[in-house]
Amino acid sequence: MPLKVYNTYSRKLEVFTPITEGLVKMFVCGPTVYDYIHLGHARTYIFYDVVARYLKYLGYKVNFIINITDIDDKIFEKAKKEGKTASEIASKYKEACIEDLRRIGVDSVTLFAQVSAYLPQMIQQIQTLLEKGYAYKRRNGIYFDTSKFPTFGALSHLSRAELSLRRVDLDPEKKNPTDFILWRNVAEDEEGFESPFGWGRPGWHIEDTAISITHFGSSYDIHGGALELIYPHHEAEIAQAEAYTGHKPLVKYWIHTGLLKIRGEKMSKSAGNYITIREAIEKWSPDLLRLYFLSTKYRRSIVFEEKRLVRLESKLRAIERFWQRCQRLSSSDAQGELSPKIRILAQHFTSYMDEDFDTPAAIETLYKVAELVNASTTVEAEGLLKNSRPTVASILSVLGLFSVTQ
């Protein structure tokens, strides 16, 4: 059965076929580095880590990029407050971000692309959009003219009238309520960058497009991020990139994760209702956090509950005991015959993952086999586990549990 993924753009399950045979290009929106990343980030990046791992399990080569937003008003504000430069703030939290992701097992990323390294590409893209008539200048900066892009709103499935109610980049001089900023002018005594448009800072959306086009060209396979980014961020990325390159589509499969909520609200740094990854792993293991987030279908939002997290510890321990027993009693002969139970486990695991990365079902089938093996005598377990180590290791590696590698 082929891998099927839910595409936000079409709102349908689609058979996954990469643009280039054998190669998958995946871009996921990264964090703004003005503080330590939190469990909301962990939920998102653990999922895309599993996507990359599973695609490799299927035999694909995966080029997986996460951007690091180190140019942002929040960074400049924090730098001013602390009497530091924006680059000092961004550098500190960028290193902490990458370290924290590694600590929770997110190690399938090919490149963490730092936004500030792509300023020349941003400037060049904005210049081209101006020349093509897709952008215009105002006193506050340069805007993208959404009226020139007829399919604007297709990803979010909203009409122009509906989008107009969700105003962005408020400016009475804009041509249309949905027009978004490409370059924002700032005062000369504020931190900024030289450009042909004057002293200023790039808009949020052009930062990601500069990175993706640099590394992937005019079209790539997967773009990921949380549901909240669909509008305006991902709509803006599509508009400016396709207007710039003249090629459609920018992305073949849009895959979005649900949010992590705490006390009824989205967990976020700006709201102050968050638990950092550093705080979390002082209480719970990275494996438990991975199991917790992967036990909910990725498109559903999660209300963070410590009680539910703790209840999953027994399931994690059962799977760990199963793996330990597998290591003791099984050979590592990848060509040897598998017992029917392990063969069916592998088949079910793949069929669930092929159904839009159904990690809850995949974990449940693993857990049931783990319980069976754990309850067996040594002689029975030897029969169940013969030649199973490579198969079980591959399954655990996809889930990123116990630092197992394929």
Secondary structure, DSSP 8 states (H G I E B T S, - for coil): ---EEEETTTTEEEE---SBTTEEEEEE---BSSS--BHHHHHHHHHHHHHHHHHHHTT-EEEEEEEEB---HHHHHHHHHHTS-HHHHHHHHHHHHHHHHHHTT----SEEEEGGGGHHHHHHHHHHHHHHTSEEEETTEEEE-GGG-TTTTTTTT--HHHHHTS--S--TT-SSTT-EEEEEE--TTSS-B--TT-SEEE-HHHHHHHHHHHHHTT-EEEEEEEGGGIIIIIHHHHHHHHHHH--S-SEEEEEEE--EEETTEE--TTTT---BHHHHHHHS-HHHHHHHHHTS-TTS-EE--HHHHHHTHHHHHHHHHHHHHHHHH----TTS---HHHHHHHHHHHHHHHBT--HHHHHHHHHHHHHHHHTS-HHHHHHHHTT-HHHHHHHHHHHT-TT---
